[in-house]
Amino acid sequence: MKLVIFDLDGTLLNTLDDLADSANFALTAMGFPTHQTEEYKYFVGNGIPKLIERCLPENARNEEIQKRTLDIFSKRYGEHYADKTRPYEGIPEMLDELSANGVKLAVASNKADAFTQSLVRRFFGERFDLIRGSLPNVPRKPSPEIVYGIMSGIGAEKRETVFTGDSSVDITTAKNAGVDSIGCLWGFRTKEELLSAGAGKIAEDPMQIVKYIVKE
């Protein structure tokens, strides 16, 4: 493999606490009930606007309320997006091992591009060859467009590319793009979800990705 594309939230970084804290802050400000942090594992994955929609009460999911809640969330998250966020254990070492073996590294996230760029560089420095977050007028995952853009930027073919993530959104993205996939078990979703979505391989720890990618 020439290129490994990684999801961000739940794959490279454990961002759940900061996302949940900011969402609960916004819900409280709007007078709505909050959620336990663990519940947010099933709210994330399709971008922050969808996160806000999912955490709001069903009878409050109209355009005006969602916009006001998103505005509060975005301001809060912009100030606190890295308070508790950290790389999962073994991720930096895994990335370094892949790079040492000549593998190109990229990030494809449904998180807004500004947050994605900032978080990746804050925690991983210059390890990644290309970083792409959500941009206006570009379809989010599971659309394959973000994968196509990264492959074009790197100069990799489908047969040389694998997509690694922790949710069915990521596995479906890989299938839609026609590339191989690896499902990660340390993130936000379950092995059953990843297998049901059609994950090509399952990694129980980060270094297992190296074993899959770098042939002995």
DAMOHU-V340030 format. One line per field, one symbol per residue. psi: psi as a letter, one per 30 degrees, with the letter a starting at -180 (. if undefined). Layout:
psi = ???
This chain:
psi = kekkkkldkfeekjgeeeeeeeeeeeeeefgllllkeffffgflfgleeeeeeeflkegghleeeeeeeeeeeeeeeffgfgefklklkfeeeeeeeeefggkkklkjkfkkeeeeeeeeeefgbgfkfkkkaklkgkklkgkfeeeeeeeeeehklefgkkkklglfeeeeeeeefhlllkkkfgbfaleeeeeefgkelkkfleffeeeeejk.
